[in-house]
């Protein structure tokens, strides 16, 4: 275990339900809540959703399983690295708060021995968020269960940690074969496969891609042909780097060597602080 201390806050935690609600209300958008996307159709230069909603422009922002992304197609039939994760967030009662050793000012990360993923414990006030994600989706539930047992044995989390974990998946940037732009449509966030390759974080790329998409849509001034929207792809590449899809497992070092090298690097305080935390997770070198 390596503990890092900073003299000032370097990151903040907030519950997603609060953060999403804040963004939604601030947007001032007209809302149609509790509406499933049952159908998407393209007629001439117009989109028709659920045989009811019509628009000249459509943005897919529905995460990995976004129906707009599925309508566009573009997923490669070849195996593609997909991160699968399970997490739970729940309020701690007074006894659980006393029992939980995860500090509110210090999130905890635990890397898998094979370096194919990591687990986390985030304390958000009286709420605790626990989860684990892996590039290897096989036996994910077993990895999550083993991680939770480890946390309980070490006294990090309450012994009665709930077991109703929520699952989700996402593509890593550079590995996604998805089509990002077409006539009158583009994808943002996890729908576009923009999660950071090193950490799997998707919130910052999602927000920044949304801002870039908004700029491109406004600049198109009603002409939403693919050529006018193509600058969105270029701006994404300028921000996050050029897409270089990599087949699943390609370029991976042998497991034993990965474990040996990873163990040595993750035991080095300088590497953990400067590379893992500040570069891979906080992206401190990248200006907003």
Secondary structure, 3 states (H helix, E strand, C coil): CCCCCCCCCCCCCCCHHHHHHHHHHHHCCCCCCCCCCCCEEEECCEEEECCCEEECCEEECCCCCCHHHHHHCCCCCCCECEEEEEEEEEECCHHHHHHCCCCCCCCEEEECCCCCEEEEEEEECCEEEEEEEECCCCCHHHHHHHHHHHHHHCCCCCCCCCCCCEEEEEEECCCCCCCCEECCEEECHHHHCCECCCCCCCHHHHHHHHHHHHHHHHHHCCCCCHHHHCHHHHHHHHHHCCCCCCECCCCCCCHHHHHHHHHHHHCCHHHHHHHHHHHHHCCCCCCC
